[in-house]
Amino acid sequence: MSNAIIAGKEPITLEVKAGETYYWCRCGRSSKQPLCDGAHQGTAIEPMAFKPTADMKVRFCACKQSKKPPFCDGAHLDLK
C-alpha cells in the first residue's frame, strides 16, 4: 500500500509561523489534514517538511495531486 489517497478536493488554508517546521501529509491518510499524524506508517510515502521563512497563510494541497507540493496548484479542479 504505497499510493497517495485524496484527502480532500479543495486546499486547506493554515496560518504558519516563520522558522517552525511543518510536515505536510503526502499519503492522504492523516486525520489531521493537511499535516502528518504518522498514518503513513506501512506505506512507502513519507511526509514533506516545510519551514516557512515568514509568518503567512498557506494553501496546502489536500488532493495530493499538486505538481508544486506542499502547495495547492489547482490540480483538484481536474478530479472527477
N, CA, C and O atoms as a CHARMM CRD file, in Angstrom:
* protein
*
  320
    1    1 MET  N      0.84600  -1.17800   0.00000 PROA 1      0.00000
    2    1 MET  CA     0.00000   0.00000   0.00000 PROA 1      0.00000
    3    1 MET  C      0.88800   1.23700   0.00000 PROA 1      0.00000
    4    1 MET  O      1.32700   1.67800   1.06200 PROA 1      0.00000
    5    2 SER  N      1.16300   1.81000  -1.18900 PROA 2      0.00000
    6    2 SER  CA     2.06400   2.95100  -1.23800 PROA 2      0.00000
    7    2 SER  C      1.54800   4.08200  -2.11700 PROA 2      0.00000
    8    2 SER  O      2.30900   4.99300  -2.44300 PROA 2      0.00000
    9    3 ASN  N      0.28500   4.05000  -2.50900 PROA 3      0.00000
   10    3 ASN  CA    -0.27900   5.13600  -3.30700 PROA 3      0.00000
   11    3 ASN  C     -0.95100   6.15400  -2.41300 PROA 3      0.00000
   12    3 ASN  O     -1.59800   5.80000  -1.42700 PROA 3      0.00000
   13    4 ALA  N     -0.79200   7.43800  -2.76600 PROA 4      0.00000
   14    4 ALA  CA    -1.46500   8.50400  -2.02300 PROA 4      0.00000
   15    4 ALA  C     -2.95800   8.43600  -2.30900 PROA 4      0.00000
   16    4 ALA  O     -3.37600   8.09000  -3.41400 PROA 4      0.00000
   17    5 ILE  N     -3.75300   8.76900  -1.30200 PROA 5      0.00000
   18    5 ILE  CA    -5.19400   8.84900  -1.48600 PROA 5      0.00000
   19    5 ILE  C     -5.62800  10.30100  -1.39000 PROA 5      0.00000
   20    5 ILE  O     -4.94500  11.11200  -0.76400 PROA 5      0.00000
   21    6 ILE  N     -6.75100  10.63700  -2.00100 PROA 6      0.00000
   22    6 ILE  CA    -7.26200  12.00600  -1.99600 PROA 6      0.00000
   23    6 ILE  C     -7.88900  12.27500  -0.62900 PROA 6      0.00000
   24    6 ILE  O     -8.83700  11.60200  -0.22400 PROA 6      0.00000
   25    7 ALA  N     -7.34800  13.26300   0.07000 PROA 7      0.00000
   26    7 ALA  CA    -7.86300  13.60600   1.39900 PROA 7      0.00000
   27    7 ALA  C     -8.95100  14.66800   1.30800 PROA 7      0.00000
   28    7 ALA  O     -9.76900  14.79700   2.22000 PROA 7      0.00000
   29    8 GLY  N     -8.96800  15.42500   0.22300 PROA 8      0.00000
   30    8 GLY  CA    -9.96000  16.47100   0.03300 PROA 8      0.00000
   31    8 GLY  C     -9.87700  17.02400  -1.37000 PROA 8      0.00000
   32    8 GLY  O     -8.87200  16.84300  -2.05700 PROA 8      0.00000
   33    9 LYS  N    -10.93100  17.69700  -1.80000 PROA 9      0.00000
   34    9 LYS  CA   -10.96800  18.22500  -3.16100 PROA 9      0.00000
   35    9 LYS  C    -10.91900  19.74700  -3.20100 PROA 9      0.00000
   36    9 LYS  O    -11.38600  20.37100  -4.15400 PROA 9      0.00000
   37   10 GLU  N    -10.34400  20.33700  -2.15000 PROA 10     0.00000
   38   10 GLU  CA   -10.06000  21.77000  -2.14400 PROA 10     0.00000
   39   10 GLU  C     -8.89600  21.99300  -1.18800 PROA 10     0.00000
   40   10 GLU  O     -8.67300  21.17800  -0.29300 PROA 10     0.00000
   41   11 PRO  N     -8.15000  23.08200  -1.36200 PROA 11     0.00000
   42   11 PRO  CA    -6.99400  23.31000  -0.49900 PROA 11     0.00000
   43   11 PRO  C     -7.40800  23.56800   0.94300 PROA 11     0.00000
   44   11 PRO  O     -8.54900  23.93400   1.22500 PROA 11     0.00000
   45   12 ILE  N     -6.46200  23.37000   1.84200 PROA 12     0.00000
   46   12 ILE  CA    -6.66200  23.64700   3.26100 PROA 12     0.00000
   47   12 ILE  C     -5.72500  24.79400   3.63200 PROA 12     0.00000
   48   12 ILE  O     -4.50700  24.68100   3.49400 PROA 12     0.00000
   49   13 THR  N     -6.30000  25.89000   4.10000 PROA 13     0.00000
   50   13 THR  CA    -5.51300  27.06600   4.44600 PROA 13     0.00000
   51   13 THR  C     -5.17200  27.05800   5.92800 PROA 13     0.00000
   52   13 THR  O     -6.04500  26.89400   6.78100 PROA 13     0.00000
   53   14 LEU  N     -3.89000  27.23700   6.21900 PROA 14     0.00000
   54   14 LEU  CA    -3.40700  27.32200   7.59500 PROA 14     0.00000
   55   14 LEU  C     -2.49900  28.53300   7.73700 PROA 14     0.00000
   56   14 LEU  O     -1.81300  28.92100   6.79100 PROA 14     0.00000
   57   15 GLU  N     -2.49900  29.12800   8.92600 PROA 15     0.00000
   58   15 GLU  CA    -1.52000  30.16100   9.24200 PROA 15     0.00000
   59   15 GLU  C     -0.29900  29.45700   9.81600 PROA 15     0.00000
   60   15 GLU  O     -0.41200  28.66200  10.74900 PROA 15     0.00000
   61   16 VAL  N      0.86600  29.75200   9.25500 PROA 16     0.00000
   62   16 VAL  CA     2.10300  29.12500   9.70500 PROA 16     0.00000
   63   16 VAL  C      3.04800  30.20100  10.21900 PROA 16     0.00000
   64   16 VAL  O      2.94000  31.37100   9.85300 PROA 16     0.00000
   65   17 LYS  N      3.96800  29.78700  11.06800 PROA 17     0.00000
   66   17 LYS  CA     4.91300  30.70200  11.71600 PROA 17     0.00000
   67   17 LYS  C      6.31400  30.51100  11.15400 PROA 17     0.00000
   68   17 LYS  O      6.74900  29.38700  10.90100 PROA 17     0.00000
   69   18 ALA  N      7.00300  31.60700  10.96600 PROA 18     0.00000
   70   18 ALA  CA     8.37600  31.58800  10.46500 PROA 18     0.00000
   71   18 ALA  C      9.26400  30.73800  11.35600 PROA 18     0.00000
   72   18 ALA  O      9.19100  30.82500  12.58100 PROA 18     0.00000
   73   19 GLY  N     10.10300  29.91700  10.74000 PROA 19     0.00000
   74   19 GLY  CA    11.08100  29.12600  11.46200 PROA 19     0.00000
   75   19 GLY  C     10.57400  27.81800  12.02800 PROA 19     0.00000
   76   19 GLY  O     11.37900  26.97100  12.41300 PROA 19     0.00000
   77   20 GLU  N      9.25900  27.62000  12.09200 PROA 20     0.00000
   78   20 GLU  CA     8.72100  26.34600  12.58400 PROA 20     0.00000
   79   20 GLU  C      8.69000  25.34300  11.42700 PROA 20     0.00000
   80   20 GLU  O      8.52300  25.73000  10.27100 PROA 20     0.00000
   81   21 THR  N      8.85000  24.07300  11.73900 PROA 21     0.00000
   82   21 THR  CA     8.79900  23.04200  10.72100 PROA 21     0.00000
   83   21 THR  C      7.44600  22.35600  10.76900 PROA 21     0.00000
   84   21 THR  O      6.98800  21.91900  11.82400 PROA 21     0.00000
   85   22 TYR  N      6.81700  22.27200   9.60500 PROA 22     0.00000
   86   22 TYR  CA     5.52400  21.60500   9.44800 PROA 22     0.00000
   87   22 TYR  C      5.74500  20.40800   8.53900 PROA 22     0.00000
   88   22 TYR  O      6.55400  20.46400   7.61400 PROA 22     0.00000
   89   23 TYR  N      5.02800  19.33200   8.80300 PROA 23     0.00000
   90   23 TYR  CA     5.15600  18.12800   7.98800 PROA 23     0.00000
   91   23 TYR  C      3.84600  17.89200   7.25100 PROA 23     0.00000
   92   23 TYR  O      2.84800  17.47200   7.83600 PROA 23     0.00000
   93   24 TRP  N      3.87500  18.17600   5.94100 PROA 24     0.00000
   94   24 TRP  CA     2.70200  18.02700   5.08100 PROA 24     0.00000
   95   24 TRP  C      2.48300  16.55300   4.77400 PROA 24     0.00000
   96   24 TRP  O      3.40300  15.85200   4.35100 PROA 24     0.00000
   97   25 CYS  N      1.26300  16.09200   4.99000 PROA 25     0.00000
   98   25 CYS  CA     0.89700  14.70500   4.70500 PROA 25     0.00000
   99   25 CYS  C      0.90000  14.49200   3.19700 PROA 25     0.00000
  100   25 CYS  O      0.16900  15.16200   2.46700 PROA 25     0.00000
  101   26 ARG  N      1.71500  13.56500   2.73700 PROA 26     0.00000
  102   26 ARG  CA     1.76400  13.23300   1.31000 PROA 26     0.00000
  103   26 ARG  C      0.93700  11.99700   0.97400 PROA 26     0.00000
  104   26 ARG  O      0.61200  11.76100  -0.19000 PROA 26     0.00000
  105   27 CYS  N      0.59400  11.20200   2.00000 PROA 27     0.00000
  106   27 CYS  CA    -0.10500   9.94200   1.73300 PROA 27     0.00000
  107   27 CYS  C     -1.63000  10.10000   1.68300 PROA 27     0.00000
  108   27 CYS  O     -2.31600   9.26800   1.08900 PROA 27     0.00000
  109   28 GLY  N     -2.16200  11.15800   2.30000 PROA 28     0.00000
  110   28 GLY  CA    -3.60200  11.39100   2.32200 PROA 28     0.00000
  111   28 GLY  C     -4.32600  10.65800   3.43500 PROA 28     0.00000
  112   28 GLY  O     -5.54900  10.75800   3.53600 PROA 28     0.00000
  113   29 ARG  N     -3.60300   9.91900   4.27900 PROA 29     0.00000
  114   29 ARG  CA    -4.22700   9.10100   5.31700 PROA 29     0.00000
  115   29 ARG  C     -4.33900   9.79000   6.68100 PROA 29     0.00000
  116   29 ARG  O     -5.03500   9.28800   7.56300 PROA 29     0.00000
  117   30 SER  N     -3.67400  10.91700   6.86500 PROA 30     0.00000
  118   30 SER  CA    -3.66600  11.60900   8.14800 PROA 30     0.00000
  119   30 SER  C     -5.05700  12.09800   8.54600 PROA 30     0.00000
  120   30 SER  O     -5.81300  12.58400   7.70500 PROA 30     0.00000
  121   31 SER  N     -5.38600  11.97100   9.81300 PROA 31     0.00000
  122   31 SER  CA    -6.65500  12.51600  10.31200 PROA 31     0.00000
  123   31 SER  C     -6.49400  13.98000  10.71300 PROA 31     0.00000
  124   31 SER  O     -7.45600  14.61200  11.14800 PROA 31     0.00000
  125   32 LYS  N     -5.28700  14.52000  10.57000 PROA 32     0.00000
  126   32 LYS  CA    -5.00100  15.92000  10.90400 PROA 32     0.00000
  127   32 LYS  C     -4.61100  16.70000   9.65200 PROA 32     0.00000
  128   32 LYS  O     -3.69000  17.51600   9.68800 PROA 32     0.00000
  129   33 GLN  N     -5.30600  16.45200   8.55100 PROA 33     0.00000
  130   33 GLN  CA    -5.00100  17.10600   7.27900 PROA 33     0.00000
  131   33 GLN  C     -4.93500  18.61800   7.44400 PROA 33     0.00000
  132   33 GLN  O     -5.74200  19.20300   8.16800 PROA 33     0.00000
  133   34 PRO  N     -3.98200  19.24900   6.77800 PROA 34     0.00000
  134   34 PRO  CA    -3.05400  18.72500   5.78200 PROA 34     0.00000
  135   34 PRO  C     -1.73500  18.23700   6.37500 PROA 34     0.00000
  136   34 PRO  O     -0.80500  17.91200   5.63600 PROA 34     0.00000
  137   35 LEU  N     -1.65000  18.18500   7.69400 PROA 35     0.00000
  138   35 LEU  CA    -0.40600  17.81400   8.34500 PROA 35     0.00000
  139   35 LEU  C     -0.36700  16.33300   8.69800 PROA 35     0.00000
  140   35 LEU  O     -1.40300  15.68800   8.85500 PROA 35     0.00000
  141   36 CYS  N      0.83000  15.81800   8.81700 PROA 36     0.00000
  142   36 CYS  CA     1.06200  14.39600   9.09100 PROA 36     0.00000
  143   36 CYS  C      0.72500  14.04300  10.54000 PROA 36     0.00000
  144   36 CYS  O      1.01300  14.80700  11.46100 PROA 36     0.00000
  145   37 ASP  N      0.11400  12.88200  10.72300 PROA 37     0.00000
  146   37 ASP  CA    -0.11700  12.33300  12.06300 PROA 37     0.00000
  147   37 ASP  C      0.51500  10.94900  12.21000 PROA 37     0.00000
  148   37 ASP  O      0.25400  10.24800  13.18800 PROA 37     0.00000
  149   38 GLY  N      1.34200  10.55700  11.24700 PROA 38     0.00000
  150   38 GLY  CA     2.01300   9.25800  11.29900 PROA 38     0.00000
  151   38 GLY  C      1.25700   8.13500  10.61400 PROA 38     0.00000
  152   38 GLY  O      1.71000   6.99100  10.62700 PROA 38     0.00000
  153   39 ALA  N      0.11300   8.43800  10.01700 PROA 39     0.00000
  154   39 ALA  CA    -0.71000   7.40500   9.37600 PROA 39     0.00000
  155   39 ALA  C     -0.04300   6.78500   8.14700 PROA 39     0.00000
  156   39 ALA  O     -0.53800   5.79000   7.61900 PROA 39     0.00000
  157   40 HSD  N      1.05900   7.35100   7.69100 PROA 40     0.00000
  158   40 HSD  CA     1.76900   6.80200   6.52900 PROA 40     0.00000
  159   40 HSD  C      2.55200   5.54200   6.87900 PROA 40     0.00000
  160   40 HSD  O      3.05200   4.86300   5.98200 PROA 40     0.00000
  161   41 GLN  N      2.66700   5.21800   8.16200 PROA 41     0.00000
  162   41 GLN  CA     3.39800   4.01300   8.56700 PROA 41     0.00000
  163   41 GLN  C      2.86600   2.80700   7.79800 PROA 41     0.00000
  164   41 GLN  O      1.65500   2.60300   7.70800 PROA 41     0.00000
  165   42 GLY  N      3.77100   2.02100   7.25000 PROA 42     0.00000
  166   42 GLY  CA     3.39300   0.85500   6.46400 PROA 42     0.00000
  167   42 GLY  C      3.26300   1.14900   4.98100 PROA 42     0.00000
  168   42 GLY  O      2.99600   0.24800   4.18500 PROA 42     0.00000
  169   43 THR  N      3.45200   2.41100   4.60600 PROA 43     0.00000
  170   43 THR  CA     3.45500   2.78600   3.19000 PROA 43     0.00000
  171   43 THR  C      4.87800   3.19400   2.82000 PROA 43     0.00000
  172   43 THR  O      5.74400   3.30000   3.68800 PROA 43     0.00000
  173   44 ALA  N      5.11100   3.41700   1.55700 PROA 44     0.00000
  174   44 ALA  CA     6.41700   3.89300   1.09700 PROA 44     0.00000
  175   44 ALA  C      6.43600   5.41700   1.00400 PROA 44     0.00000
  176   44 ALA  O      7.38400   5.98900   0.46600 PROA 44     0.00000
  177   45 ILE  N      5.40600   6.07900   1.51900 PROA 45     0.00000
  178   45 ILE  CA     5.26700   7.52900   1.40700 PROA 45     0.00000
  179   45 ILE  C      5.64600   8.18700   2.72300 PROA 45     0.00000
  180   45 ILE  O      5.15500   7.79900   3.78300 PROA 45     0.00000
  181   46 GLU  N      6.52000   9.18200   2.65600 PROA 46     0.00000
  182   46 GLU  CA     6.95300   9.94000   3.82700 PROA 46     0.00000
  183   46 GLU  C      6.39100  11.36100   3.73800 PROA 46     0.00000
  184   46 GLU  O      6.16800  11.85800   2.63400 PROA 46     0.00000
  185   47 PRO  N      6.15800  12.02500   4.87400 PROA 47     0.00000
  186   47 PRO  CA     5.68400  13.40500   4.84200 PROA 47     0.00000
  187   47 PRO  C      6.76000  14.34200   4.29600 PROA 47     0.00000
  188   47 PRO  O      7.94100  13.99600   4.27000 PROA 47     0.00000
  189   48 MET  N      6.34500  15.51900   3.86400 PROA 48     0.00000
  190   48 MET  CA     7.26000  16.53000   3.33300 PROA 48     0.00000
  191   48 MET  C      7.42200  17.64200   4.36000 PROA 48     0.00000
  192   48 MET  O      6.43500  18.22300   4.81100 PROA 48     0.00000
  193   49 ALA  N      8.66100  17.93800   4.72700 PROA 49     0.00000
  194   49 ALA  CA     8.93600  19.02700   5.66000 PROA 49     0.00000
  195   49 ALA  C      8.79100  20.36700   4.94200 PROA 49     0.00000
  196   49 ALA  O      9.19500  20.51900   3.78900 PROA 49     0.00000
  197   50 PHE  N      8.20700  21.33000   5.64700 PROA 50     0.00000
  198   50 PHE  CA     8.03500  22.69100   5.12900 PROA 50     0.00000
  199   50 PHE  C      8.37300  23.64500   6.26400 PROA 50     0.00000
  200   50 PHE  O      7.78700  23.56400   7.34400 PROA 50     0.00000
  201   51 LYS  N      9.33400  24.56300   6.01800 PROA 51     0.00000
  202   51 LYS  CA     9.75800  25.51900   7.03600 PROA 51     0.00000
  203   51 LYS  C      9.66000  26.92400   6.45100 PROA 51     0.00000
  204   51 LYS  O     10.55800  27.35300   5.72800 PROA 51     0.00000
  205   52 PRO  N      8.57500  27.65100   6.75600 PROA 52     0.00000
  206   52 PRO  CA     8.39800  28.98600   6.18800 PROA 52     0.00000
  207   52 PRO  C      9.42600  29.97900   6.73300 PROA 52     0.00000
  208   52 PRO  O      9.89600  29.85600   7.86400 PROA 52     0.00000
  209   53 THR  N      9.75700  30.95100   5.91000 PROA 53     0.00000
  210   53 THR  CA    10.71900  31.98100   6.30700 PROA 53     0.00000
  211   53 THR  C     10.02300  33.22500   6.84500 PROA 53     0.00000
  212   53 THR  O     10.67700  34.15200   7.32300 PROA 53     0.00000
  213   54 ALA  N      8.69200  33.24300   6.76600 PROA 54     0.00000
  214   54 ALA  CA     7.90300  34.36400   7.28000 PROA 54     0.00000
  215   54 ALA  C      6.56500  33.82800   7.77800 PROA 54     0.00000
  216   54 ALA  O      6.11300  32.77400   7.33000 PROA 54     0.00000
  217   55 ASP  N      5.93300  34.54500   8.69700 PROA 55     0.00000
  218   55 ASP  CA     4.57000  34.20200   9.09700 PROA 55     0.00000
  219   55 ASP  C      3.67200  34.43100   7.89200 PROA 55     0.00000
  220   55 ASP  O      3.77200  35.46800   7.23700 PROA 55     0.00000
  221   56 MET  N      2.80100  33.48400   7.59200 PROA 56     0.00000
  222   56 MET  CA     1.94700  33.61900   6.40500 PROA 56     0.00000
  223   56 MET  C      0.79100  32.64300   6.45000 PROA 56     0.00000
  224   56 MET  O      0.76700  31.73100   7.27600 PROA 56     0.00000
  225   57 LYS  N     -0.16600  32.83800   5.55800 PROA 57     0.00000
  226   57 LYS  CA    -1.22100  31.86300   5.31700 PROA 57     0.00000
  227   57 LYS  C     -0.78600  31.02600   4.13100 PROA 57     0.00000
  228   57 LYS  O     -0.31200  31.55300   3.12500 PROA 57     0.00000
  229   58 VAL  N     -0.95000  29.72300   4.25400 PROA 58     0.00000
  230   58 VAL  CA    -0.53300  28.79500   3.20100 PROA 58     0.00000
  231   58 VAL  C     -1.73100  27.95700   2.77900 PROA 58     0.00000
  232   58 VAL  O     -2.48400  27.46300   3.61800 PROA 58     0.00000
  233   59 ARG  N     -1.89800  27.80300   1.47300 PROA 59     0.00000
  234   59 ARG  CA    -2.93800  26.91900   0.92000 PROA 59     0.00000
  235   59 ARG  C     -2.28400  25.58200   0.60000 PROA 59     0.00000
  236   59 ARG  O     -1.67400  25.40700  -0.45500 PROA 59     0.00000
  237   60 PHE  N     -2.42400  24.64200   1.53300 PROA 60     0.00000
  238   60 PHE  CA    -1.84400  23.30900   1.36100 PROA 60     0.00000
  239   60 PHE  C     -2.73200  22.45300   0.46500 PROA 60     0.00000
  240   60 PHE  O     -3.95800  22.53500   0.53300 PROA 60     0.00000
  241   61 CYS  N     -2.10800  21.63800  -0.36900 PROA 61     0.00000
  242   61 CYS  CA    -2.82900  20.70300  -1.22500 PROA 61     0.00000
  243   61 CYS  C     -3.44100  19.59000  -0.38000 PROA 61     0.00000
  244   61 CYS  O     -2.76900  19.01500   0.47500 PROA 61     0.00000
  245   62 ALA  N     -4.70700  19.28900  -0.61700 PROA 62     0.00000
  246   62 ALA  CA    -5.38100  18.18900   0.08300 PROA 62     0.00000
  247   62 ALA  C     -5.63400  17.00400  -0.84700 PROA 62     0.00000
  248   62 ALA  O     -5.85900  15.88800  -0.38100 PROA 62     0.00000
  249   63 CYS  N     -5.60000  17.24200  -2.16400 PROA 63     0.00000
  250   63 CYS  CA    -5.87000  16.14100  -3.10000 PROA 63     0.00000
  251   63 CYS  C     -4.63700  15.28700  -3.35000 PROA 63     0.00000
  252   63 CYS  O     -4.74400  14.18100  -3.88100 PROA 63     0.00000
  253   64 LYS  N     -3.46700  15.79000  -2.97300 PROA 64     0.00000
  254   64 LYS  CA    -2.18300  15.09600  -3.10400 PROA 64     0.00000
  255   64 LYS  C     -1.76300  14.89800  -4.55900 PROA 64     0.00000
  256   64 LYS  O     -0.94200  14.03200  -4.86200 PROA 64     0.00000
  257   65 GLN  N     -2.33200  15.70900  -5.46300 PROA 65     0.00000
  258   65 GLN  CA    -2.01000  15.62500  -6.88400 PROA 65     0.00000
  259   65 GLN  C     -1.20500  16.82900  -7.37300 PROA 65     0.00000
  260   65 GLN  O     -0.85000  16.89300  -8.55000 PROA 65     0.00000
  261   66 SER  N     -0.91100  17.78000  -6.48900 PROA 66     0.00000
  262   66 SER  CA    -0.23000  19.02000  -6.86000 PROA 66     0.00000
  263   66 SER  C      1.14400  18.75100  -7.47100 PROA 66     0.00000
  264   66 SER  O      1.85800  17.84300  -7.04600 PROA 66     0.00000
  265   67 LYS  N      1.49700  19.54100  -8.46100 PROA 67     0.00000
  266   67 LYS  CA     2.83600  19.49400  -9.06600 PROA 67     0.00000
  267   67 LYS  C      3.77600  20.44300  -8.32900 PROA 67     0.00000
  268   67 LYS  O      4.96000  20.52200  -8.65400 PROA 67     0.00000
  269   68 LYS  N      3.23900  21.18100  -7.31600 PROA 68     0.00000
  270   68 LYS  CA     4.03300  22.13100  -6.54000 PROA 68     0.00000
  271   68 LYS  C      3.85400  21.87700  -5.04000 PROA 68     0.00000
  272   68 LYS  O      3.55500  22.80600  -4.28900 PROA 68     0.00000
  273   69 PRO  N      4.03500  20.62900  -4.59900 PROA 69     0.00000
  274   69 PRO  CA     3.79600  20.31100  -3.19800 PROA 69     0.00000
  275   69 PRO  C      4.72100  21.10000  -2.25900 PROA 69     0.00000
  276   69 PRO  O      5.87000  21.36000  -2.61700 PROA 69     0.00000
  277   70 PRO  N      4.25500  21.47800  -1.09400 PROA 70     0.00000
  278   70 PRO  CA     3.01400  21.09700  -0.45300 PROA 70     0.00000
  279   70 PRO  C      1.83900  22.02000  -0.78500 PROA 70     0.00000
  280   70 PRO  O      0.77200  21.92400  -0.17900 PROA 70     0.00000
  281   71 PHE  N      2.04900  22.91900  -1.76000 PROA 71     0.00000
  282   71 PHE  CA     1.05500  23.94300  -2.05700 PROA 71     0.00000
  283   71 PHE  C      0.01800  23.48900  -3.07800 PROA 71     0.00000
  284   71 PHE  O      0.29800  22.64800  -3.93200 PROA 71     0.00000
  285   72 CYS  N     -1.17100  24.05100  -2.97900 PROA 72     0.00000
  286   72 CYS  CA    -2.22900  23.79100  -3.95500 PROA 72     0.00000
  287   72 CYS  C     -1.85900  24.46100  -5.26900 PROA 72     0.00000
  288   72 CYS  O     -1.46800  25.62800  -5.28600 PROA 72     0.00000
  289   73 ASP  N     -1.98100  23.72700  -6.37000 PROA 73     0.00000
  290   73 ASP  CA    -1.77900  24.29800  -7.70200 PROA 73     0.00000
  291   73 ASP  C     -3.03300  24.19000  -8.56200 PROA 73     0.00000
  292   73 ASP  O     -2.98100  24.41400  -9.77100 PROA 73     0.00000
  293   74 GLY  N     -4.17200  23.84500  -7.93100 PROA 74     0.00000
  294   74 GLY  CA    -5.43400  23.72600  -8.65400 PROA 74     0.00000
  295   74 GLY  C     -5.67700  22.35100  -9.24500 PROA 74     0.00000
  296   74 GLY  O     -6.66100  22.15900  -9.95900 PROA 74     0.00000
  297   75 ALA  N     -4.80800  21.38800  -8.96800 PROA 75     0.00000
  298   75 ALA  CA    -4.96600  20.04000  -9.52500 PROA 75     0.00000
  299   75 ALA  C     -6.32000  19.42300  -9.13200 PROA 75     0.00000
  300   75 ALA  O     -6.85300  18.58500  -9.85800 PROA 75     0.00000
  301   76 HSD  N     -6.86600  19.83500  -7.99700 PROA 76     0.00000
  302   76 HSD  CA    -8.14900  19.27700  -7.53600 PROA 76     0.00000
  303   76 HSD  C     -9.29000  19.61200  -8.49700 PROA 76     0.00000
  304   76 HSD  O    -10.31300  18.92700  -8.50200 PROA 76     0.00000
  305   77 LEU  N     -9.12800  20.64600  -9.30200 PROA 77     0.00000
  306   77 LEU  CA   -10.15900  21.04700 -10.25500 PROA 77     0.00000
  307   77 LEU  C    -10.32500  20.02600 -11.37200 PROA 77     0.00000
  308   77 LEU  O    -11.36100  19.99400 -12.03600 PROA 77     0.00000
  309   78 ASP  N     -9.30900  19.19100 -11.58300 PROA 78     0.00000
  310   78 ASP  CA    -9.35800  18.16600 -12.63700 PROA 78     0.00000
  311   78 ASP  C     -9.80100  16.80600 -12.11700 PROA 78     0.00000
  312   78 ASP  O     -9.89900  15.85200 -12.88900 PROA 78     0.00000
  313   79 LEU  N    -10.07000  16.70400 -10.81500 PROA 79     0.00000
  314   79 LEU  CA   -10.50800  15.41700 -10.25600 PROA 79     0.00000
  315   79 LEU  C    -11.96100  15.16700 -10.57600 PROA 79     0.00000
  316   79 LEU  O    -12.75600  16.10100 -10.68700 PROA 79     0.00000
  317   80 LYS  N    -12.30100  13.91000 -10.72300 PROA 80     0.00000
  318   80 LYS  CA   -13.69500  13.55700 -11.03400 PROA 80     0.00000
  319   80 LYS  C    -14.37000  13.02300  -9.80300 PROA 80     0.00000
  320   80 LYS  O    -15.54800  12.66800  -9.85000 PROA 80     0.00000
